[in-house]
Amino acid sequence: MVMATTTSTAANTSLGSVTLEVADPEAARRFYSAFGVDKYIRLRASEAHSTGFRGFTLALTVSGPATVDSFVGAAVDAGATVLKPAAKSLWGYGGVVQAPDGTIWKIATSAKKDTGPATREIDEVVLLLGVEDVKATKQFYVGRGLTVAKSFGGKYAEFAPGQSSPVKLALYKRRALAKDLGVPADGTGSHRIVLGSTADTFTDPDGFAWEAAASLAPTPS
């Protein structure tokens, strides 16, 4: 994908919002309300062509396995498809679901045992972009004014969150992300996601579109 040029490469940017492009905003709004994540995203109508892996996931971190199961259950009851059943792993416990609009969500905890009953509380939401070259894309974002909070060589990078968004931005190798989610890495067409920029409009090296947050009015509820 070709990186778009912009006029203000030194702009100080942070993630202001996350907008999912969906075929049916009303149906998507019902799903995300039932899932319990509607306050973290915006929706807008789009019929953009997209096949296969869209190159990103939204990851929820919660307190324990029972809460993971609660969110997975709510998503499935609302129409989601399970891509990876919730299960224990070396790092904790988690599962992966795909919303009816095609967006992939990962729900996980670092805890392997419950210390209390299930809640509907989310500790953290991270937008993970699957990119071809983590180091190069990280430098692109640093050049636009984002601040790196964590970095593990060419494998993973996480940026400091902006004050206006409850969602963190992170980068991961595309093929590694697809493997983690349990889907093939291939995909074509639109990513079907727009990132709200606190500065200007631009497109990153992997084709993820950013628009000035002011132009991304939230959909009426």
C-alpha positions, -999 to 999 in steps of 0.1 A, spaced: 0 0 0 13 35 -9 18 60 19 -1 93 13 18 125 14 6 153 37 15 190 41 22 189 79 46 160 87 56 176 120 20 177 134 16 166 170 -8 137 167 -25 113 190 -54 89 186 -87 107 193 -112 81 182 -118 48 164 -145 46 138 -156 13 123 -171 13 88 -201 -10 87 -228 -19 62 -256 -15 87 -249 10 114 -282 3 133 -275 -34 135 -238 -27 145 -250 -3 172 -273 -29 187 -245 -55 187 -219 -32 203 -243 -21 229 -251 -57 238 -214 -66 237 -206 -37 261 -180 -18 241 -201 9 224 -185 38 243 -151 29 228 -160 31 191 -179 51 166 -198 38 136 -204 50 101 -220 35 70 -197 21 43 -200 -4 15 -162 -4 8 -149 -36 -7 -130 -58 18 -120 -95 18 -101 -116 43 -81 -102 73 -86 -65 76 -52 -61 94 -63 -51 129 -80 -62 161 -95 -44 191 -82 -61 223 -100 -59 256 -80 -65 288 -102 -75 318 -97 -87 354 -102 -124 352 -113 -155 332 -150 -152 344 -151 -117 329 -135 -129 297 -163 -156 295 -189 -129 302 -178 -107 273 -174 -136 249 -208 -149 259 -224 -115 254 -208 -111 220 -219 -146 208 -255 -140 221 -256 -108 201 -245 -125 169 -206 -128 170 -187 -158 157 -161 -175 179 -127 -176 161 -108 -189 192 -127 -203 221 -116 -188 255 -89 -209 269 -58 -208 292 -24 -201 277 11 -194 289 2 -157 294 -32 -160 309 -67 -166 295 -85 -153 265 -106 -158 234 -113 -142 200 -146 -133 184 -157 -117 151 -185 -92 151 -213 -95 125 -197 -65 107 -164 -84 104 -144 -66 131 -123 -90 152 -122 -86 190 -98 -103 214 -108 -105 251 -81 -115 275 -67 -114 310 -33 -121 324 -49 -138 354 -53 -176 352 -77 -179 381 -106 -158 392 -102 -137 423 -139 -125 422 -171 -128 403 -174 -118 366 -178 -81 360 -186 -60 329 -156 -38 335 -129 -33 309 -94 -24 322 -80 -14 288 -88 -13 251 -60 -15 226 -63 -11 188 -36 -34 174 -26 -26 138 -10 -55 119 18 -39 99 45 -52 76 74 -34 92 69 -25 129 101 -4 131 94 16 100 58 23 109 67 32 144 92 58 131 64 71 108 42 77 137 69 92 159 75 116 130 39 126 133 42 134 170 31 102 186 50 91 217 63 55 221 53 40 255 66 5 249 88 -10 222 101 -45 216 124 -43 186 106 -51 153 79 -71 170 57 -47 189 53 -10 197 27 8 218 20 45 219 11 67 248 -27 73 248 -42 106 239 -63 125 264 -94 124 242 -95 86 234 -101 56 257 -83 34 232 -45 28 230 -27 24 197 -2 -4 192 16 -21 162 23 -58 157 36 -78 127 6 -85 104 12 -122 100 19 -127 137 -13 -109 146 -33 -130 122 -18 -162 137 -27 -150 172 -63 -143 161 -66 -177 143 -72 -163 108 -53 -163 75 -31 -132 71 -43 -125 35 -68 -97 28 -76 -71 2 -95 -39 -1 -105 -15 27 -94 -19 63 -129 -7 72 -116 14 101 -108 51 104 -86 65 131 -95 99 145 -64 122 144 -60 151 169 -40 168 141 -43 164 104 -55 138 79 -31 112 66 -26 75 57 1 53 72 25 30 54 0 1 56 -29 20 43 -47 28 76 -65 60 72 -65 89 98 -90 117 96 -91 149 116 -112 140 146 -134 171 141 -147 156 109 -156 123 125 -189 132 142 -202 103 162 -233 85 150 -265 94 168 -275 69 194 
